[in-house]
Amino acid sequence: MPRYQNALNYIRDVYERLEAINAEEYFLRSKLETKLLIEEELPLTTLIKILIHPGRDVRVLYLGPNQTSDAQIEVTGHQARAEGWINPVSVEITTAYHEHAPWTRKESAERGFSFGPEGFPSDTRSYSPSKLVSVDQGEGLSEIFNEILTVLRAKYEKKYPFNTILVCAVHHTKPFSSNEWAQLANLLWENLGSKVSFSTYILETFSSRYIWFRKTLREVYVSEVGIDEQNRLFLVPIGHRFPLIYREAAGVYWDNEQLRLHSTIPQDGDHFQWFKHIASVLEGNSYQLILKDETDWINVSHELKNQITESVKARGTFHATAEAGK
């Protein structure tokens, strides 16, 4: 049975397997394990390197094809606890590349060079080197933008676990400048902003440049936070009802009489962890909890109130935004 691996050990293993592949197989990807290594596991290592941070440790379990997700990660440490990570986190990986990219790889494998995807005629069935229509170093920004837009729109229409991270690995032959990468982030955000339903990383595998889209969340103001007579944590949202929240099977329920959300009875009495859990379940359904100065605290200790308040601050503003990094 597969087991979680230390993130750094997993990264080392992936690169050792990559280095063992000869150049021809790298370009042709005739074996399924080669294709999965390059198009799923390699982008997964890039995501892990982005996430690793002082106080945020990562373990990884690659699942492969025909599973509910491509991989799962566990994020632990004091920073992870403050940020409210709910483990395990599902990771879904997709790729974006020019429609003629397989032909450029074929050229590279057989001839040692390629004219780039723009050098191929639209009807590749009649392709021959003598019919190349142009010499181009690679696809432009507009072409890869359209490919990314297509694959992400398809993914956002599917149902994944509420705490899924979506990774879109960009495979293109022309290195983009920092300005082009920023333009790409802006173009994608203009076309996808309201549709971003999962935390999304669009990344280059080898350069580790990435764009991060936070999911779009609707604000839910909280009028009361408390602990009831059954020792359950409860929240009273203003102007929202969640009668179907039980379908998440996450231990969070809606009380239709009291008009409030509540946890199951904590076995260990850790109400702070339940607050973060309820917040994460709501985020998975595109809602963000907002505490107000007027929020009432019922049977909540000063210590717990401070923990919850600081947790909300640490989670940051969860409106969808685009961030480019490297």
DRENTOR-388208 format. One record per atom (N, C-alpha, C): x, y, z. Coordinates in steps of 0.001 Angstrom, whole numbers, plus 500000, padded with zeros to 6 digits. Layout:
XYZ;...
//
This chain:
500849498803500000;500000500000500000;500884501246500000;500631502230499095;501463503435499040;501451504186500364;502583504778500699;502707505546501931;503159506967501629;502814507866502537;503282509235502404;504803509268502528;505431510138501728;506871510309501769;507221511715502227;508377511825502856;508932513138503126;509076513876501803;508678515143501761;508627515882500500;509983515944499808;511052516205500554;512372516321499937;512849514983499385;512535513904500083;512889512581499568;512129512280498278;510868512680498240;510066512449497035;510624513247495864;510982514499496089;511556515332495024;512832514696494488;513689514227495376;514939513580494957;514647512344494114;513669511552494542;513320510338493809;512811510662492405;511969511683492287;511429512061490977;512551512481490035;513486513299490513;514565513766489641;515549512656489298;515741511713490199;516593510569489869;515967509732488759;514640509543488825;513958508793487767;513963509564486453;513850510894486547;513885511715485343;515245511618484651;516314511666485436;517658511604484865;517960510249484233;517223509214484644;517449507879484097;516795507685482727;515980508638482291;515290508531481003;516198509067479901;516324508339478797;517140508841477695;516402509951476949;517136510697476145;516570511883475490;515405511531474574;515532510429473835;514476510051472911;513167509769473642;513245509013474739;512036508699475494;511482509942476179;512368510839476585;511907512082477207;510991512851476249;511388512937474985;510597513689474015;509374512909473527;509535511622473278;508432510832472720;507395510453473767;507846510172475000;506941509780476093;506049508615475661;506677507616475093;505941506457474586;505428505561475706;506066505626476863;505648504816478006;504769505655478934;503730505035479467;502827505754480365;503564506304481575;504497505514482135;505205505981483332;506048507223483034;506579507333481805;507333508529481435;506411509738481342;505273509562480693;504308510653480546;503826511136481912;503514510212482815;503045510596484146;504154511273484948;505372510789484797;506498511383485510;506687512842485117;506636513120483800;506905514470483304;505699515386483477;504511514873483247;503328515734483211;502539515769484519;502863514881485466;502168514914486761;503145514993487932;504076514067488013;504954514036489187;505918515219489223;506457515597488077;507373516739488054;506672518033488468;505475518336487928;504747519512488432;504404519411489917;504151518187490395;503862518006491817;505062518414492668;506270518087492219;507465518493492976;507599520020493005;507214520685491905;507283522147491879;506303522748492877;505086522202492938;504118522663493926;504663522496495341;505254521343495604;505788521074496948;506851522095497315;507738522411496366;508797523385496644;508207524762496936;507095525087496304;506420526362496573;505843526373497989;505278525239498413;504574525180499697;505500525065500901;506649524407500733;507559524222501869;508017525593502379;507930525748503694;508199527059504301;508506526809505768;509315527653506416;509534527484507857;508207527409508610;508001526335509359;506748526141510074;505669525483509240;506006525119507983;505048524443507115;505769523278506441;505563522081506967;506201520871506445;505215520108505565;505755519409504568;504902518729503596;505316517271503455;504323516403503430;504517515001503043;503606514734501848;504006513793500990;503304513617499723;503023512150499443;501879511924498813;501488510583498357;500997510715496926;501790510240495967;501364510275494574;500494509049494316;499302509276493755;498332508196493558;498297507678492129;498540508560491157;498544508114489771;497178508160489127;497060507549487934;495809507641487159;494688506813487763;493466507141487336;492257506393487717;491993506408489220;492358507497489884;492088507679491307;491209508924491478;490705509127492678;489853510303492912;490630511603492771;491942511553492965;492821512698492721;494180512147492306;495014513007491752;496327512557491289;497295512345492443;497121513109493515;498018513008494662;497319513555495894;497915513272497049;497483513876498300;498724514368499027;498572515478499738;499657515978500566;499139516229501976;500048516174502920;499756516548504297;500651517728504648;500046518798505135;500774520014505457;500672520228506964;501806520220507637;501822520310509099;502821521378509558;502831521634510861;503719522640511431;502932523812511979;503611524660512764;502891525748513440;502313526753512447;503009527011511350;502460527935510348;501251527318509657;501337526018509358;500209525319508730;498985525328509641;499195525147510944;498071525169511891;497425526540511928;498243527589511903;497691528946511915;496910529231510646;497358528659509524;496694528890508239;495442528033508065;495270527025508933;494048526238508909;494016525135507864;495161524535507536;495179523433506577;494391522248507128;493582521624506282;492826520426506637;493396519265505838;494004518303506523;494651517171505852;493729515965505765;493912515134504720;494843515334503609;494285516304502586;495181516946501840;494802517875500774;494904517134499441;493833517132498679;493863516497497361;494532517431496357;495296516835495440;495966517606494389;495558517029493038;494988517869492194;494607517489490835;495541518208489865;496167517448488952;497202517996488078;496768517890486623;496875518994485904;496593518999484476;497720519726483764;497747519653482440;498819520272481672;498236521122480556;499006522124480146;498622522977479021;499819523115478095;499611522797476830;500677522970475845;500059523172474469;500843523682473562;500380523963472212;499893522672471553;498862522786470722;498286521594470106;499286520821469252;500323521501468770;501321520827467940;502561520407468724;502527520557470054;503690520215470873;504167518779470665;503253517784470549;503754516417470315;504609516305469059;504309517114468041;505105517071466809;506484517681467028;506560518743467821;507875519321468095;508726518346468891;508120517618469816;508878516623470579;509340515489469668;508473515097468732;508839514043467789;510036514479466944;510012515726466470;511129516260465717;512406516251466556;512292516682467801;513461516746468670;514047515362468909;513166514356469069;513637512995469318;514304512394468088;513742512652466894;514217511987465687;515318512758464970;515291514111465052;516229514918464282;517198515700465156;516900515767466478;517775516504467374;517458517978467466;516438518437466734;516017519834466809;514570519922466344;513964521110466540;512594521336466109;512425522785465698;511493523032464769;511171524395464373;510169525039465320;509693524304466325;508703524860467242;507299524633466739;506300524673467618;504926524326467245;504326525218466178;504795526487466084;504238527371465060;504749527007463673;505732526124463614;506274525742462324;505527524616461655;504491524096462279;503750522975461731;502469523445461061;502106522834459933;500857523187459276;499671522793460140;498523523412459916;497341523115460723;496895521674460551;497120521087459386;496765519689459149;498014518840459310;498262518371460541;499486517619460810;499455516221460210;498308515791459715;498262514471459078;499110514446457817;499253515606457179;500042515680455954;501435516245456214;501833516226457477;503100516843457858;504295516160457207;505222516989456731;506556516534456379;507469517724456533;508754517513456850;509652518646457085;509683519635455927;509461519162454709;509521520049453553;508339521004453493;507289520736454295;506082521559454254;505978522532455429;507069522686456185;507029523642457275;506772525042456722;505863525741457352;505460527033456812;506207528205457445;506840527983458589;507595529066459213;508620528485460171;509551529309460554;510523528923461573;510236529770462797;509917529138463911;509492529869465107;510095529180466318;510590529967467265;511218529386468447;510216528799469431;508941529086469244;507949528547470172;506652529308470077;505665528835470821;504356529470470774;504368530800471515;503478531686471110;503392532979471752;502477532948472955;502385534111473588;501588534239474805;500125533914474557;499578534377473434;498156534178473174;497808532703473022;498695531936472385;498417530516472179;498389529754473506;499389529974474345;499424529234475610;498319529723476540;497966531020476443;496850531548477229;495571530792476902;495286530597475644;494070529886475241;494067528448475719;495228527810475675;495307526428476136;495049526337477641;495664527229478412;495455527229479871;493991527508480187;493416528476479504;492023528845479727;491104527649479482;491365526900478434;490528525749478089;490598524666479151;491810524314479589;491931523203480545;491395523598481920;491595524858482342;491105525270483653;489582525373483680;488993525886482615;487530525947482564;486925524557482696;487537523577482040;487043522199482124;487171521660483544;488265521970484216;488476521476485583;487509522127486562;487226523428486404;486345524129487340;484903523642487254;484563522956486185;483208522418486045;483031521093486776;484127520511487251;484064519206487911;483968519362489424;483567518298490078;483419518292491534;484604517575492157;485337518284493006;486472517724493719;486281517971495217;487037517282496081;486953517562497522;487170519047497809;486559519527498878;486508520965499130;487879521596499298;488875520827499750;490200521412499982;491206521013498900;490725520848497680;491586520456496565;492466521620496101;493707521297495728;494580522228495026;494651521775493573;494412522702492660;494486522409491231;495801522955490691;496563522084490017;497843522470489428;497727522378487915;498060523455487227;498133523462485763;499588523681485376;500227522640484870;501628522733484458;501702523241483028;502443524308482824;502562524915481505;503801524355480815;503588523655479713;504692523106478922;504777523901477628;505711524823477551;505861525610476336;507336525698475969;507603525900474692;508980525859474205;509685527198474276;508928528269474386;509515529606474425;509493530151475845;510657530408476452;510659530971477806;510032532357477806;509138532604478743;508497533902478853;509277534799479808;509277536082479517;509905537051480412;508998537281481618;509522537989482613;508715538318483792;507501539151483397;507679540080482461;506566540913482015;505488540073481319;505917539113480484;504957538244479803;504212537373480807;504931536906481819;504304536079482856;503254536895483610;503556538150483890;502590539025484560;501379539288483656;501633539479482352;500521539661481408;499622538436481380;500248537257481418;499486536012481415;498591535935482646;499133536296483818;498344536285485055;497138537206484933;497353538409484389;496252539368484255;495193538880483272;495632538331482142;494687537826481146;493838536694481710;494488535779482400;493755534649482969;492767535115484028;493202536056484868;492315536525485932;491099537234485361;491303538023484303;490180538722483671;489139537747483133;489579536566482705;488679535595482085;488182534520483038;488869534342484182;488525533237485079;488108533670486473;488367534919486843;488241535340488235;487070534776489001;485865534989488514;484672534554489248;484465533043489204;485196532358488327;485025530909488176;486035530104488987;486977530768489636;488026530057490378;487415529397491601;487223528076491532;486542527354492609;487490526530493466;488776526506493109;489782525810493908;491052526646493927;491825526490494983;493149527105494997;493927526565493803;494414527449492932;494957527046491642;496367527589491449;497276526703491059;498642527095490726;498889526815489249;499213527863488493;499651527706487109;501162527876487150;501900526862486771;503339526905487015;504157526348485859;505401526823485787;506411526265484903;507218525271485725;507360524070485212;507961522999486003;509420523264486352;510208523701485392;511643523797485631;512073525138486204;511410526220485814;511803527530486337;511189527810487695;510132527072488036;509371527278489281;508658528620489322;508521529303488179;507629530459488138;506198529965488309;505386530748488975;504004530308489150;503061531493489323;501804531228489022;500697532145489301;499777531413490269;499381532089491312;498489531482492298;497168532227492285;496084531504492006;494737532053492103;494081531497493360;493754532366494277;492963531940495421;491505531825494987;490814530913495579;489414530721495204;488580531952495544;487521532173494777;486622533294495000;485625532923496093;485595533711497152;484714533409498278;483759534560498555;482557534186498977;481568535173499397;481663535370500914;481589536616501335;481749536922502758;480518536520503557;480747535885504701;479684535536505635;480048536145506991;479297537154507395;479560537780508687;478952536942509807;479651536869510927;479255536027512052;478782536907513208;477548536675513657;477016537479514765;477335536869516121;477486535516516170;477792534840517443;478742533687517215;479664533510518145;480500532317518243;480335531802519664;480015530523519803;479788530031521162;479959528538521306;479817528096522540;479853526668522875;478530526345523550;477794525375523004;476461525078523528;476516524096524690;475325523709525182;475232522841526368;475769521439526097;475915521063524829;476486519754524480;477988519854524184;478575520996524483;480011521231524290;480395521334522820;479429521688521959;479708521839520533;479979523308520211;480929523551519356;481174524900518886;480088525283517886;479570526501517979;478563526939517006;478877528345516508;478386528636515298;478539529946514671;477187530373514129;476848531635514295;475598532158513759;475931533096512598;475679532655511356;475966533516510201;474844534517509976;475177535668509453;474183536697509173;473771536608507703;472491536352507480;471965536381506119;472258535161505267;472754534091505858;473044532868505102;472536531648505868;472079530659505127;471678529378505710;472384528244504970;472714527195505719;473482526091505142;472840524739505472;471588524512505053;470897523266505422;471502522008504797;472277522155503726;472836520984503032;474311520765503350;474842521466504336;476261521353504650;476634519938505107;475661519200505631;475929517835506094;476411516935504954;476076517303503722;476471516482502574;477985516419502382;478699517356502991;480157517315502909;480736516174503741;479906515580504618;480353514476505480;481630514861506234;481646516090506740;482838516606507407;482600516912508879;481457516463509430;481187516693510844;480668518084511160;480159518789510139;479611520127510331;478128520081509959;477283520693510803;475830520573510624;475143521933510763;473921521988510224;473102523193510305;471908522946511206;471712523827512196;470565523773513095;469508524730512548;468433524172511994;467437525004511321;466549525769512302;466553525376513566;465772526111514567;466573527288515112;467827527017515448;468688528074515985;469338528912514878;469224528435513613;469823529111512460;471321529324512666;471982528188512948;473417528276513168;474128526992512753;475400527113512490;476261525972512202;476837525446513506;477041524131513570;477687523592514770;478518522367514416;479469522087515271;480334520929515111;479690519706515745;480307518555515547;479962517405516373;480526517657517764;480211516791518714;480751516947520067;482242516622520041;483117517589520341;484561517331520280;484973516234521265;485695515253520759;486150514170521631;487277514627522544;488072515583522060;489211516046522852;488999517453523409;487794518018523165;487499519338523694;488217520477522992;488801520210521804;489568521229521101;488650522060520200;488035523080520772;487091523907520019;487780524771518973;489039525131519217;489763525937518245;489952525177516933;490318523904517018;490472523099515807;489146522976515071;488051522909515806;486742522817515152;486369524122514454;486745525249515040;486485526506514340;487214526527513001;488487526156512998;489258526154511751;488681525153510756;488190524040511272;487599523032510393;486318523555509743;485450524176510529;484214524743509970;484555525809508931;485543526657509229;485949527692508285;486431527084506972;487195525995507058;487723525348505855;486616524688505045;485648524069505727;484531523441505014;483739524507504269;483507525651504898;482788526732504228;483591527294503056;484901527407503244;485741527880502138;485649526933500953;485552525630501251;485392524656500185;484098524826499423;483141525513500049;481868525806499390;481769527277498984;482937527935498927;483056529310498425;482519530375499375;482652530150500684;482258531145501673;483428531438502610;483529532687503024;484571533128503941;483946533713505204;484347533213506358;483834533730507624;484511535052507957;483690536018508369;484182537340508767;483710537630510187;484645537935511075;484304538329512433;484193539850512499;483231540331513285;483028541771513439;483351542184514871;483547543467515082;483742543959516445;482505543669517291;481339543608516619;480078543375517331;479770541896517535;480633540993517041;480386539555517212;480309539210518697;479247538494519093;479089538063520485;479795536728520707;480380536570521887;481097535349522246;480386534709523433;479821533518523207;478992532855524218;479749531654524796;480000531697526094;480709530603526788;482079530323526177;482703531346525645;484023531219525009;485053531902525892;486112531181526223;487163531746527062;487911532842526309;488575533688527075;489364534762526465;490463534172525588;491062533081526053;492125532428525281;491604531903523944;490456531232523968;489886530681522740;489482531810521789;488912532880522335;488536534027521493;489757534585520771;490872534721521494;492097535235520887;492620534280519811;492553532961520087;493015531982519106;492202532088517814;490885532171517956;490009532241516784;490245533538516016;490340534646516745;490556535942516090;491876535965515335;492942535459515961;494245535428515293;494237534475514107;493481533395514228;493391532440513122;492759533084511895;491695533855512114;491033534537511003;492000535514510340;492798536220511145;493784537147510587;494845536395509797;495307535262510338;496375534496509689;495932533906508362;494642533598508277;494140533011507035;494102534043505923;494172535303506283;494266536360505290;492944536645504619;493003537492503621;491834537843502838;491692536842501715;490621536120501682;490492535001500765;489764535361499480;489644536657499173;489129537003497856;490113536474496817;489592536051495681;490460535493494655;491417536545494137;492683536205494136;493705537105493623;494720536302492840;495462536976492015;496517536316491248;497857536786491786;498755535858492044;500083536202492507;501098535461491664;502085536154491173;503145535520490393;504395535434491248;505051534303491219;506264534126492000;507269533322491227;508430533150491835;509458532330491189;510401531782492228;
//
